[in-house]
Amino acid sequence: MELLIFYLTDNRRHFTFPHFIEMINKSERKNKFKLLILTHTNDTNFYIEQLQKSDICYDIKNVPENNNYLVKVNYACEYAEKSSIPYLMKCDNDIFIKSQTLDYMIDNLNLLENSRHLTLGPVLTSGIPGIEYFKEEFLDEVAQKQIEQMFLKTTFYNRDGASYEFLNQNTLCSNEWKKDDFFNNVKSMNHHYKGIHPIRINEESLQFLNTYIINNKERFMKNYELSIIDKDKSAYLCNSVFCIKTDTYKKIISNKSLYVDDFEEVPVNKYAWFNNMNHLFVKNGFAIHMYYNWKSNHISYEQDFCNKFFNS
């Protein structure tokens, strides 16, 4: 077994899980990965019922409910280590990854043996920096121009101790969306929370993106020629799905000096900065991330997306 996919559950999103399983069950590399379900509520029977419809190798662990995120992360790392599984894939409960993308990632896990590369992930539709790759690889020229005009209407504001207002120079005070200038400005921020982009706060642009994906479902789901993007220079990885070496992940989550909150997103990014490492992405290897939790009532919007994308 080469890869342990650890799936971080949320009982509010049971509606996403059958679709997630249906997609990865089409993988041609199921003999190379194991799925570890990490839940914190009394819903193991739900996951067992869904998984029994597949031929995916899996395990389920129930952890204490309070402050369970890092408990789940640490358990997954220990599980992989004890099982001698060299690579981990973190996956949140609001992700849908194409089987072709997953298989290509599995086939290229060895790239993480290069000390220049920390993670390997899909092009996440609304991820950061994934949105920029997805926009260029999947949206037609007219749609690209439309969403970039929406980006320019974004009003950045300060939150979570980070000063984002100065980024309005790239939106409200600009006549053209220039991603490189934007990411360079984000990189210059003297703050650890750099997971910022218009797609995260501009609701019009994210709704436009999701509607475009729904309207182009057949084209989205088809197979493409895949390759590795290895020259990414964006400021920050804000993706809730990525592969990483098990021993490297253990170093990161065990280093308390890297933490600023109860999540490992900042530690992963700090480790990359301190060790001059970058993040790899699969060109044309798509995965869906629907909404950010900064949007009010995002769960209901996710349900609507799933109904339109999977059930119509």
N, C-alpha and C positions, 0 to 999 in steps of 0.2 A: 504494500500500500504506500503510495507516494504522497498523497494529499489528504489532510483532514479538513473538511469544510465544517466550520462551527457556525451554527445558525442561532442567532440571538432572538428569542421569541418575544412576543407581546400579545397577550390574549385579546387585545382590541383588534388585532389584525389576523385573526384566524382566516378571514376571507382571502388573504393573499397566498396562504401556504399551498393549497391544492394547485394553484397555477405555477408556483415556484417549482413544485415537485414534477408537474407535468412537463415543464420545460427541461429540467436537468435529467429527467428520466430518458430523454432522447439521446443522451450522451453515448458516445461510442467508447468511452474510457471509464465506464463504471467499475471496472476491475481495478482501477488505479486510485479511486478516492472512497472515502468513508464520510458519511454525513453524521455529525454529532448535533443533536437537538438539545439546546440548553433552555429549560423553562423554569419559571419560578412560581407557577400556579398549578392548580390541580387539573391539568388538561393533558396529561400524557396520553390518555386513551384517544384523544382527538388526533394527535400526531401519529400514533401507531396505526390508527384506522386509515389515515391518508397514505402512509408509507407502505402499508401492506398492498396497496394497489400498484406499487412499483416494484422494480427489482433492484433497488438501491440498497447497498449495505449501510446500515445505520445503527446508532445507539442513542439513548435518551437519558438525560440527567436532569433531575429536579433539584434546584438550589434554593436556599432561603430567599424570601421575598424582598427583604429590606436591603437597599444598597447592593443590588445583585449584579450590576454590570461587570465590575472588575472581578467579582467572584466567578462569573461565567468565563471571562477571558482567561483568568489564571487556571481554571479547571481545564479548559480546552488545551492550553499549553502543556499542562502536566499530562493530560491524556495522550497527546501526540508524542511527548517525550517518552512516556512509559511504553507506548506502542511502537516506538522507533519509526515514527512517521516524520520524514524530514521537512515537510512543508505544511503550512497552515493556510487556510483561506477564511478570513473573516467575512461573514455575510449577515447583514441586518434583515429584518422581516419585511422590509418595503422594497426589496430588490427582486428583479426578474432577469435572469441571465440566460442568454441563448446557449444551447448546447454546443453549437459550433465554437462559440467564444470560449466556453469552459474547456472544451477539448484542446483547443489551441494553447490555452494557458497551461494546461497540464503537460502538453508536449514541450513547452518551453520553460518549465520550472528551473531547468539547469542554468538559465541565464542569471538566476539569483545567486549563483556561486561566484559570480563576478563581484568584487568588493565595491564596484561603482554603483550597483543597483540594489535598492532596498526592497522595493515592492514591484509586483506585476499585477496589473488589473485590467479590466475591460474599459472601453470608452463608455462611461456612465452618462446617460442622457442629460441629466441636470447636475452632474458632479462638478467638482472644481479640481482640476481644470477641464474635466471631461466635456463640459458643455461646449467649449471652443472646438475641440476635435469633432464632436458629434455634429455641431452646426455645419462645419466644413465638409464632413464626409457624407452626411445624410440629407440635409436640407437642400432643396433646389435654390437656385440663385435668387429668385424673387423672395422666397421665404427667409433666406439669410439676410437680405437687406431689410426686410420687415422687422425681424427680431432685433437686428442691430439698431434700428431706429427706436425700438422700445427700450433697449439698453440705455440709449442716450437720454431717455426721460427719467432715468432712475435717480432718486434722491437718497443719497447715503446719509446716515445719521449715526451718532455715537451710541454704542451699547456694549454691555458686558465689560466695561472698563477700557474698551478700545476706541480710538478716535478714527472714525471712518469718513467724517465729513469732507476731508481734503480730497477724497476720491471723486467728488463731484466735478473736479477739473477734467475728469475723463468722461463725464456724462453730460450733465447740465451745461457745462461750460465748453463743450466740444461739439464740433459739427460732424465728426466722424468717429466711429468706434474703432479704437486701436488697441487690440488685446495686449500686445507686447508692452505698450506704454502703461496700460492699466496694471498688469502683473508686476512690472518694475516698480510702480508706486506702492503696490501692496508689499512687495519685498522690502521696501525701505522703511516700513512701519516699525516703530520700536515697541512692538507688542506681540504676544504669542498667538493671539487669535487672528489668523490671517486667512481663514476660510470664508472669504467674502467675494462676491461677484454679483452683478445685477440680477442674475437668474435666481439668486437666493432671496432677494427682497422685492423684486419687481414682479408683482403677481400677474400683471398683464403678459409679460414675456414668458413666464412659466406656463400659464394657461394656453398661450399660443403654441408653445412647444409641445405640450401634451396632446392638444387637439390635432396638431400636425402628425404626431406619431400614430394616433388612433385612425386618422384618415388615410394613413399610408402603412397600415398594418402588414399587408402582404409583402410590400417592399422591405419593411423592417425585418420580417421573419425569414426572408430568403438568405441563402448562404452567399458570402462574399469572399473575395481574395483577401487573406489576412496577412499582416506583417507586424513587426514590432516597431513602436515609436520609442526610440532610445535617446532622443536629444531633448526631452522635456526640460524646460528651464523655469517653469512656473514657481510661484512663491510657496505654495502650500498644497498638500494633499487633503482634500475634503471629500473622500470617497468612503462609503460604508461597505465596500467590498474590495478586497485585494488579497493577493498571495504574498507570503513572506516566509523566510526560513524559520523553522521552529526555534533553533538555538538563538537566532538574532532577536526574534520576538520575545523570548524569555529574558534576554538581556535588557530589552527596552522596558517591559512591564515590571521588572524587578528593580529598576533604578528609580528610587523615590525622588531623586533630585530633579527628574524630568517632569514631574507632575505639577499641574496648576489647578486641577479639578479632579473629579472622580471618573475620568475617561482617559483613554490612552491615545486619543487623536493628537494632542499636542506632543506627548512624548515621542510618538512615531516621527513627527515632523522635526522635532529637535534633534533626534538621533540622526536623521538625514542631514540636517544642517551641519552638525558638529563633525560628521564623518565624510562630508562632501559627497553624499550619495544622492542619486536621483530616483525617479519612479518610472517604471516601464508601463506602457499601455499597448493594447492590441488595436492596431488600425483596422477600422471596419468591424471590430469585435464589440458588439453593442450589449449593453445591459440597461434596464430601465430603473430609474429612481424617480418616483412620482412627484412628491412634494417635500418641502422642509417643514419641520415643526414650528418654524417661525410664523407660518401661516395659520391663522385661527381656523379651527374646525377642519384641520387638514385630513383627519381620518375619513370624514364623509366625502371629501373630494377624492381621496384614494379609492374609496368604494365605487364612486361614480366612474373613475377611470377604468377600474377593473371590469365593471359591468359593460362598458363600451368597447374595451379592447379585447376582452376574452369571451364575452357572452353574446356578442352581436355579429 
